[in-house]
């Protein structure tokens, strides 16, 4: 799956998990995402690089699953907000304090 876009990755997770995720609903899917962020934080705190890598993969997977359930095109949303420059200062690279 190298060279994949965010949209393609989101579609991949839709094909894998959408039936289960949509039955769970957006709120519970989001809570699973938050739980994975906590697990990534624990791995970072423990300085466990292998575990951190696996947990970050889970964070992305659950974010994409949440976006699928919530009807968010993550690639479009990211490009809309961050595509040209920093949304706060308007510069690229960012020149915020």
trRosetta pair geometry for C-beta under 8 A, 3 or more apart (Angstrom, degrees):
i j d omega theta_ij theta_ji phi_ij phi_ji
1 4 5.0 -11 170 -36 86 139
1 9 7.6 94 171 -97 129 84
1 12 7.2 31 -130 -96 140 162
4 8 4.6 -127 -168 87 91 126
4 9 5.3 105 132 -57 125 89
4 12 7.6 -4 -169 -22 148 139
5 8 4.6 98 52 7 80 101
5 9 6.9 -143 94 -3 43 86
5 75 6.3 29 156 -106 104 148
6 9 5.7 -57 -149 39 32 111
6 10 6.2 34 153 -21 66 105
6 74 5.5 -116 159 97 123 103
6 75 3.8 158 80 -80 115 95
6 78 6.8 56 39 29 177 141
7 10 5.7 -52 -147 35 30 112
7 11 6.5 31 152 -19 63 104
7 73 6.9 6 -110 -166 95 95
7 74 7.7 -174 -82 60 54 79
7 75 4.3 -58 -51 4 85 150
7 76 7.8 66 -83 -29 110 79
8 11 5.6 -52 -149 36 33 112
8 12 6.4 42 149 -26 64 101
9 12 5.4 -46 -151 28 35 118
9 13 6.7 28 153 -11 64 102
9 60 7.8 -34 153 156 139 117
9 64 6.3 -103 126 -108 93 153
10 13 6.0 -57 -152 40 33 106
10 14 6.4 41 147 -25 65 104
10 64 4.8 -153 -111 -153 69 106
10 67 6.2 -62 -135 90 123 128
10 68 6.4 169 -177 -66 92 93
10 73 7.4 145 96 -144 167 53
10 74 5.6 168 -76 27 139 112
10 75 7.0 -127 -2 -18 134 98
11 14 5.2 -49 -147 32 36 118
11 15 6.5 37 154 -19 66 101
12 15 6.0 -56 -155 35 29 109
12 16 6.5 22 150 -14 63 110
13 16 5.4 -54 -141 41 37 111
13 17 5.7 -28 179 32 73 109
13 18 7.7 112 128 -52 63 79
13 61 6.1 168 -111 -152 132 70
13 64 4.4 106 38 116 158 124
13 65 5.5 -111 159 -69 128 71
13 68 6.4 -146 104 -31 101 140
14 17 7.4 -88 -126 56 14 67
14 18 4.5 27 -163 -53 61 124
14 68 4.7 175 -92 -126 87 138
15 18 7.1 21 -54 -1 13 110
17 20 5.3 -66 -165 52 71 107
17 21 5.0 65 138 -25 97 112
17 65 5.4 -36 96 -115 137 116
17 68 7.7 128 84 61 91 154
18 21 5.6 -61 -133 45 29 108
18 22 5.6 25 170 -19 69 110
18 65 7.8 -164 -87 -140 52 76
18 68 5.5 -109 -104 152 94 139
18 69 7.5 173 -142 -72 70 70
19 22 6.4 -56 -141 37 20 104
19 23 6.6 20 156 -18 57 109
20 23 5.9 -60 -152 35 29 111
20 24 6.5 27 152 -19 64 107
21 24 5.6 -57 -152 35 34 112
21 29 5.2 59 -161 -102 94 134
21 65 4.7 -152 -110 -176 152 105
21 66 7.8 -131 -170 -74 129 35
21 68 6.3 69 94 82 148 117
21 69 5.0 -122 140 -61 106 117
22 25 7.4 46 -176 -77 35 34
22 68 7.7 -88 -61 123 91 98
22 69 5.4 180 -92 -117 61 88
24 28 4.6 -115 164 85 97 124
24 29 5.4 117 98 -57 120 85
24 32 7.9 11 148 -16 154 133
24 69 7.6 -64 70 -108 88 153
25 28 5.3 77 66 22 89 99
25 29 6.6 -159 93 -8 41 96
25 69 6.9 120 180 -180 22 137
26 29 5.7 -63 -142 41 27 111
26 30 6.1 29 159 -22 66 107
26 66 6.7 82 -150 -155 71 77
26 69 4.8 178 -87 123 70 115
26 70 4.8 91 -125 -78 124 84
27 30 5.8 -56 -151 34 27 111
27 31 6.6 28 151 -19 62 104
28 31 5.4 -48 -148 34 38 114
28 32 6.7 44 151 -21 65 98
29 32 5.7 -48 -154 31 35 113
29 33 6.7 41 145 -21 63 101
29 62 7.1 178 176 -166 77 84
29 65 5.7 -136 -166 123 121 102
29 66 4.8 166 126 -96 109 72
29 69 5.1 123 31 21 163 157
30 33 5.3 -49 -153 32 38 118
30 34 6.5 38 150 -19 67 102
30 66 5.1 87 -83 -127 66 131
30 70 7.9 60 -61 -52 108 127
31 34 5.5 -49 -146 36 36 112
31 35 6.4 43 151 -23 64 103
32 35 5.5 -51 -151 33 33 117
32 36 6.6 34 151 -19 64 102
32 62 5.3 -146 113 -140 95 130
32 65 7.8 -30 83 84 128 136
33 36 5.8 -57 -156 34 31 110
33 37 6.7 34 148 -21 64 101
33 59 7.0 78 -161 -149 73 58
33 62 3.8 177 -96 132 70 117
33 63 5.6 102 -137 -72 127 55
33 65 7.5 -167 -69 63 103 98
33 66 5.2 -27 -42 -35 143 137
34 37 5.5 -48 -152 30 37 115
34 38 6.7 40 148 -19 64 101
35 38 5.6 -53 -157 33 35 115
35 39 6.6 34 148 -18 65 103
36 39 5.4 -50 -148 35 38 113
36 40 6.4 42 151 -20 66 101
36 55 6.3 170 -175 -169 80 80
36 58 4.4 -147 -147 123 129 107
36 59 4.7 -179 125 -84 116 60
36 61 7.9 -150 -140 59 171 89
36 62 5.0 159 13 14 148 147
37 40 5.6 -51 -151 35 34 113
37 41 6.5 38 148 -22 64 103
37 59 5.6 86 -80 -118 64 114
38 41 5.5 -50 -149 33 34 114
38 42 6.6 37 151 -20 65 101
39 42 5.6 -47 -150 32 35 114
39 43 6.6 36 151 -18 64 103
39 55 4.7 -154 114 -135 97 126
39 58 7.0 -10 76 78 133 143
40 43 5.7 -53 -150 37 35 111
40 44 6.4 37 151 -20 66 104
40 52 6.2 78 -154 -144 72 67
40 55 3.9 176 -85 127 70 121
40 56 5.5 94 -123 -69 129 62
40 58 7.5 -164 -57 63 101 101
40 59 5.4 -10 -37 -46 145 130
41 44 5.6 -53 -148 36 32 113
41 45 6.3 35 153 -20 65 106
42 45 5.6 -54 -147 37 31 112
42 46 6.2 21 156 -10 65 111
42 55 7.9 180 56 -102 86 168
43 46 5.8 -61 -143 46 30 106
43 48 4.9 -92 -157 66 78 100
43 51 4.0 -154 -127 110 121 102
43 52 3.9 177 127 -75 123 66
43 54 7.9 -179 -103 55 164 84
43 55 5.0 178 4 11 145 144
44 47 7.4 27 179 -75 33 39
44 52 5.5 91 -69 -111 63 124
46 51 7.1 -1 77 64 127 141
48 51 3.9 17 119 31 121 117
48 52 6.0 153 88 -23 66 87
49 52 5.5 -54 -141 36 29 114
49 53 6.4 32 159 -21 64 102
50 53 5.9 -51 -153 31 30 112
50 54 6.7 25 152 -13 63 106
51 54 5.7 -57 -150 40 35 110
51 55 6.1 31 154 -18 69 109
52 55 5.7 -57 -142 40 30 108
52 56 6.2 31 158 -21 66 105
53 56 5.9 -54 -147 34 27 109
53 57 6.7 31 152 -19 61 104
54 57 5.7 -53 -155 33 33 114
54 58 6.7 33 148 -18 64 104
55 58 5.3 -50 -151 36 39 114
55 59 6.4 47 147 -26 67 98
56 59 5.3 -42 -147 29 38 117
56 60 6.6 36 154 -16 64 100
57 60 6.0 -54 -153 37 32 108
57 61 6.3 34 150 -20 65 108
58 61 5.5 -54 -145 37 33 114
58 62 6.2 26 160 -13 68 107
59 62 6.2 -61 -148 41 25 103
59 63 6.3 28 153 -21 63 109
60 63 5.6 -54 -145 36 31 113
60 64 6.3 29 157 -16 65 106
61 64 6.0 -59 -151 38 27 108
61 65 6.3 28 151 -19 64 108
62 65 5.3 -50 -142 38 36 115
62 66 6.2 41 155 -21 66 101
63 66 5.8 -52 -150 35 30 111
63 67 6.4 30 152 -18 63 105
63 74 7.3 85 140 -107 100 149
64 67 5.6 -51 -146 36 33 113
64 68 6.5 39 152 -23 64 101
64 74 6.5 -82 -109 -7 68 152
65 68 5.6 -50 -152 31 33 114
65 69 6.6 27 154 -14 65 105
66 69 5.9 -60 -150 39 33 107
66 70 5.9 15 158 -6 70 116
66 72 7.8 1 118 37 76 123
67 70 5.9 -64 -135 50 28 102
67 71 8.0 -107 173 61 55 14
67 72 4.1 -91 -149 72 83 100
67 73 7.4 124 170 -85 118 9
67 74 4.6 -32 -135 -51 168 104
68 71 7.9 30 175 -67 25 30
68 72 8.0 -69 -39 49 20 70
72 77 5.9 0 -179 -35 103 144
73 76 3.9 37 104 21 116 118
73 77 6.3 155 84 -19 62 87
74 77 5.6 -56 -143 38 32 112
74 78 6.1 30 160 -18 68 107
75 78 6.1 -56 -145 37 27 107
75 79 6.2 19 160 -11 63 111
76 79 6.0 -61 -144 43 27 106
76 80 6.0 31 157 -25 65 110
77 80 5.8 -54 -145 33 26 113
77 81 6.5 8 162 -4 62 110
78 81 6.3 -68 -148 45 26 98
78 82 5.6 -37 179 39 67 111
78 83 7.4 111 123 -59 62 79
79 82 7.0 -77 -114 63 20 69
79 83 3.9 48 -170 -75 64 119
80 83 6.5 42 -46 -9 11 119
81 87 5.5 -36 179 -62 76 144
82 86 7.7 -2 -134 -113 78 33
82 87 6.3 -75 -86 -32 59 103
84 92 7.1 -119 146 -41 54 138
85 89 7.7 -98 145 84 110 71
85 90 5.2 49 104 -174 137 38
85 91 5.7 173 -174 86 124 10
85 92 4.1 -111 -115 -41 85 100
85 94 7.7 143 177 -82 76 63
86 89 4.8 18 90 45 128 85
86 90 6.4 -60 70 -8 78 13
86 91 5.6 -1 28 57 114 63
86 92 6.7 175 -10 -75 76 62
86 93 7.7 57 -35 171 114 42
86 94 3.9 97 -66 -104 143 91
86 95 7.5 -159 28 21 148 58
86 96 6.3 -147 162 -25 156 108
87 90 7.8 26 -150 -72 17 52
88 94 7.5 43 54 -143 103 110
88 96 5.4 28 94 -81 131 132
89 94 6.0 112 41 -155 125 71
89 95 5.2 -146 138 59 156 77
89 96 4.8 -155 -31 -64 129 78
91 94 5.8 119 81 -128 95 27
91 95 4.3 15 60 5 161 103
91 96 8.0 -173 43 -31 113 65
